[in-house]
């Protein structure tokens, strides 16, 4: 997805999750444990895609400034 338009790049294959084999419709699952997601990107393009994912997750779960939803960037040691 383009970070500026919110649209997939021209020619990109977009497959709705519901059309994937063995998938089930999305459901809201309530749990006593908080959801924890770790996102690791190995290059700049992954950083950009990951930033968009985190932004959308924060918006969907309405936690824009929660301490639990703060991104913590890091870098690999120089070789």
Buried (B, 14 or more C-beta within 10 A) or exposed (E): BEEEEEEEEEEEEEEEEEEEEEEEEEEEEEEEEEEEEEEEBEEEEEEBBBBBBBEEBBEEEEEEEEEEBEEEEEEEEEE
